Amino acid sequence: MQLSLIIILMQNLQLTNLLVKMQKIETSIDSQSLRLGYAARLTFSPESSSSTAYGLGIGYSSTPLNKPIMIGVVSVLGEDTPDVSSIMSASAYNTYSNFCVDASAVFGALQLNAGYAAQNIDMDESANYNTGDDASKVFQNDGEGSAYWLEAGYLLMGDSYKFDAAKAVVSGVKLRDNQAGLELTARYGHEEKSNVLALLDADAHANFKAYMYDEDATAHTVGSWDNDDKVAFLAIANVGDADAGTGTAGTDVTLEQHEDETFVYKKTGFALNANFYVNDNATIKAEFEQVSNEYKVYSDDSSLSGVWNDSANMASVSTLRIRAQFKF
């Protein structure tokens, strides 16, 4: 495996030292030739009656990323003189883990399920150039995320819900002979991601760039590149004195950490479904979904730091889906 990072800054910078440090990190990651992941799930489901069942599941997984991530951050843009040196850092992320706990229950024509998940992308390696307690190190933390959801369903037509005791989940609808089924469901969910995990989201990435930099600030770029099967993900310039972007209200800001968070992105939404079961092998589904997206950035500006902002492009998204599903 090979990994490379391209940093594009529209200014004449001395980046040699940073690139050398990144190459050392790349070599360290490449030396981990044995790349294994693992996953496990435990379930509990007591004996149930024909109309009542419930179960609990707990799972954990950890795996190396197929495309490891590097972030290069420049907090002070140096000049081609010995008097002003660039202040930079580099971080590499190579392992993704996920923990999940969920519960499901069936009570006749009613089904309920709820769950919680926690995600993490570990920062495996880092390197600094001319840094102390500096803004260039703001993304030298793990990327973290969490989510929870609640769902309820009710059968207006049909015999009962199926329950898979081995997996501790609702597994479908049992229909009466020669009759169709109709199910209504409602679902609510919330998800938050921070740091590098947030920057992996396309909309979050766009909002971070708009918040930090004015459109004319060509010297300050946030860019990502996907180089076939190798990833050169992100370069962030001048986090120590960012030009006024749409979120910075005409002022320069310096990124800071707050409880290991610098950038946070969240999604909150609900969905309503109507599922018509023609028979055991054919289903027609109609779904309405409403999702809101917000982000916040921590900086040295107290009036802006940690304040939730609506996404510039996807503040509120409504979706209506109608689809047919067949089993053969």
N, C-alpha and C positions, 0 to 999 in steps of 0.2 A: 504493500500500500504506500502511496505517495500522497503528500498533502502540500499544497502551495497556497500562498496568500498574495494577492495583488493589491497594493495600496495606490490609489490614484488621488493625488492632491494637485490642484491647479496652481501650484506655487513651487518655486525652486527650493526644495528641502533636502537636507542631508539625512537620508533614511537608512544609510548603510548599516549603522549599528543596530537599529531595530530589526532589519531584515536578517542580520546575522543571528540575533537572538531567536527570531522565529524559526530559522533553519535548525537551530539546536533543539527547539521544542519539537519540530517536525521529526528530527532524527530520533528523539526520545519516544515519540508515538510509534514511529515505524519499527522500533526495536521490539515492540510488544506484538510479536508475530502470532502468538496464540490468542485469538480473540473469541472468547466464549461468552454466551449469555445464558441466563437460566430464568425459569419462571415456575411458580407453584401456586396452587389454589386449594384451600380447604373449605369444605362445605358441611353444613349441619342441617338436617331436615328430619324431624321426628316422624313417626308413623302418622298418617293422615286418614281422614274419612273421605267419602266420595265427594263431599262438597267443601271440605275445609283442608287447607294445607299451608304450610309456611316453611321458610328456610333462610339460612344465613350463609353468606360466602365471604371469604377473605382471600385476597390474592396479592402476590408481589412478583415483580419481574425486574431484571437488570440485564442490560445488553450494551455492548459497544455500538456506537452510531455507525451506520453504513457509510455516512459522509461526515467525518469529524469536522468540527467547527473551530475557526480561529477568529479572534477579534483583535484588531490593532487600534489603539487609541492614542491620539496626539493631543496633549492639553496646551502646549505652547509651541507655536510654529517658529522654528529657528531660522536663522539667516545664514548665508554663506560667509560668515565671519566667525572667528573664534569667540567673539563676545556674547553672542546669543545662540544658545544651544537648544535644540528641540527636546521637549520632555515627552516621553512616549512609554507605552507599555503594550505587552502582547499577552493574550490568554488563549488557552486551548481547552476545548470541551470534547470529551470523547466517550462518556458513559451516560446512558439514559436509564432511569429507574422509575417505577410506577407502583404505588400501593393503592389497593381498592378494597372497600368493604361495602357489601350490598345486602339488602334484605327484601324478600318477596313473600306475599301472602295471598291466598285465595279464600274468599268467603262466599260460596255460592256463585252468584252472578257478578260479584265484585272482586276486582284484583287491585292490589296495592304493591308498589315497590319504591324503594329509596336507596340512595347510595352516596358514597363519598370517595373521592380519589385524590391522591397527592402525587405530583410529578416532580422530578428533579433531573437536571443536567449538571453533572459534576465538572467543576473546573479542575482539570488534571495537571496542567502545567501553566506557569506564568514567567514572564521576564520583564524587567523594567530598565529604562535608560534615563538617567538623570532625575529619577523620581524620589521624592520623600513622601510626606503625607499630601499627595498631589491628586488633582482631579483626574489625571490620566488613569488612575487605578480604580475608577468607579465601577467598572464592570468585572473586577476580579473577585467575583462571588459566584456561587452556584446559581443557575437559573431554576426558579421554583414555581410551582403552580398548584392550584387546588380547585376542586369542583365538587358540587353536590347537585342532586336532582331528586325530585319527587314526582311520582306518576300514579294516577288512578284510572281504572277502566271499568266500564259497566256493560254487561250484555243485555241489550234490549230483545234480541232474538238469539237463540242458541241454547244448547243444553247446559254447558258449564265450561270453565277454563281447564286446560290441561296443565299439569304441574310436573316438572322433571325433578324428582327428588334427588337424583345423583348430582345434578348441577345446581339445585336449590333455586330454580328460576321458573317463572311462568313460561310455558313452551307452546301455547297456542290455544285454540278454541275447539271444543268438542261440539259438533253439530248433531241435531236430532235427525233421524232417518228422513231422507227426502225433503229436508227443510234447509233454508239458507240461515245465515246468522248476521247480526248487526251489532257492532261494538262502538261505543263512544269512549274516547280517552282524553285525558288532560295531563299535561306535563309542564313542570317548571324547573329551570336549571340556572345555575350561576357558576362562572368560571373566572379565575384570576391567574395571570401569569406575570412573572417579574424578570427583569434583567435580560439575559440572553434568550431565555425561553419566550419572553414577550417579543423580542426583536425578530424571532423566527416567523411571527405572524405578519403577513403581507400588509394588512391594514395598520397594525400597530407600528410597523417599520416606517410606513409613509407618514403617520402622525408624529412620530419622533423626529423625523427629518424636518417636517414643517414647523414643529415647535421650536427646534433649535436654530434653524438657519433661514435667513432671508433668501428669497429667490435669486438675488443678485450676488450673494456671497459665494462666488465661484471658488474661493480659496478653501471653503469648508464643505467637504463632501461627505455624505453618508451613502455608501454604495455596497452592493452585494454582487457576487459573481458565482456562478455554478459552472465549473470547468469539467464537463463530462462526468466521470465517476470520482472526481476530486473536488473538494469544496474550498473556495476562497470566499469566505462569507462576508465579513463586514469590516469596513474601515471608517473610523469616526475621527474627524479632525476638530481641533480647537475647542475641546469641551471646557477649557479653562476660561474662555472669553468668547462665547458664541454670539454671533451677530443676531440681530432681532429677527426672529421668525414669527409665525402667526400666533404662537402661544406665549411669546415673551413680551408682548405689549410695548415694543420699541426699546427695550433695554437689553443690555448684554447680561448673560447669566453664566455661572460656573456650576457644573454638575456636582452634586454631593450625594453621599450615601445616608440613608435613614433606615436604621435597623436592617442593614444589608440589602436595601432596595434602592435603586436609582430610577428605574423606569418600570411602571406597572400598567397592565392592560387588562380590562375585564369585559366579559360578555354576560348579559342577563336576558333571559327570555322565557317565553312559554309557547306551547304548541297545543292545538286542538285537533283531534283526529276523529274521522268517521270511517270505519272499516266494514265493508259489506262482503261477507263470505258467501260466494256463490255456491261453492261446495268445498270439499277438503283440499282441492287442488287449484282453486282460482279465487282471488281476492281483489276487490277494487277498493283503493284507499284514497281518501281526500284529507289533506292536512293544511292547516293554516298555522304559520309560525311568525312570531314577532320577536326580534332580537335587538337590543340596544348595546352599543359599544362605547366605552369610555377609556381614558388613559390619564395618568398623572406622572409628572417628572419632579424629582427632588433637586433643588438648586439652592444657591445662596440668596435668592430673592424671596423673602418671606411671604410676599403677596401672591406668588405663583407656585411656590414649592408645595408639593403634596396635594394640589387642588385637582379634583376630577374635572376633566374636560370632555365634551362630546367629541366623538370621532369626526374629523372633517369630512370624510367621504361616506361613512357608514354609521352615522349617529343612531339611526333607527331603520331597521330593515324588515319589511313585511314580505312573506313568501306564501304563495298558494300552490300546492302540488296536488295533482291528480294522477294516479298511476295504477296500473294493473299488474298483478303478480301471479305467476303460474308455477306449478310444480309438476315435474314429469318423472 
